[in-house]
C-alpha cells in the first residue's frame, strides 16, 4: 500500500474517470457524463478523490460536502486491484476531509444488489439505516 497515492481529480482526466467508472463502478447515474463531473469539480475541486498506483487510477470516491451533510458516492476500485485496502484508504481520506470541514456523519449511497460493496461499507464501519428511503425526481429527461 505504500505505493498508493490519493489525490484530487482534475478536469482534464474526466473522460478517463468516466471510462474507469464504466469498468469498475456498480451501476450508473444521471450525472455520469463530462458535464456532470465538470460541475462537481467546479463547485468543489476536492470532492472527487482518486487512488492512483503507478500513474493509473485504481479507485475513486466522491466525498461531497454541502456545508451540512457529508455524502459519499462512486466508491469504485478497479476489479484487478480489489481486496488490497484501496477502498478503505479512500474512505479514510474522505472521512478526514469531512472531519476537517466540520462533518459529523457520513452518508453513503449503496445499490441494494451490490453485495461486494455492502461488505466493503460494513468493514469500514458503516451500517444500513432501514428507517430511511431515498426519494428521487429527475429534473431532466
Rosetta blueprint (number, residue, H / E / L):
1 X L
2 X L
3 X L
4 X L
5 X E
6 X E
7 X E
8 X E
9 X L
10 X L
11 X H
12 X H
13 X H
14 X H
15 X H
16 X H
17 X H
18 X H
19 X H
20 X H
21 X H
22 X H
23 X H
24 X H
25 X L
26 X L
27 X L
28 X L
29 X L
30 X L
31 X L
32 X L
33 X L
34 X H
35 X H
36 X H
37 X H
38 X H
39 X H
40 X H
41 X H
42 X H
43 X H
44 X L
45 X L
46 X L
47 X L
48 X E
49 X E
50 X E
51 X E
52 X E
53 X E
54 X L
55 X L
56 X E
57 X E
58 X E
59 X E
60 X E
61 X E
62 X E
63 X E
64 X E
65 X E
66 X L
67 X L
68 X L
69 X L
70 X E
71 X E
72 X E
73 X E
74 X E
75 X E
76 X E
77 X E
78 X L
79 X H
80 X H
81 X H
82 X L
83 X L
84 X L
85 X L
86 X H
87 X H
88 X H
89 X H
90 X H
91 X H
92 X H
93 X H
94 X H
95 X H
96 X H
97 X H
98 X H
99 X H
100 X H
101 X H
102 X L
103 X L
104 X L
105 X L
106 X E
107 X E
108 X E
109 X L
110 X L
111 X L
112 X L
113 X L
114 X L
115 X H
116 X H
117 X H
118 X H
119 X H
120 X H
121 X H
122 X H
123 X H
124 X L
125 X L
126 X L
127 X L
128 X L
129 X L
130 X L
131 X L
132 X L
133 X L
134 X L
135 X L
136 X L
137 X L
138 X L
139 X L
140 X L
141 X L
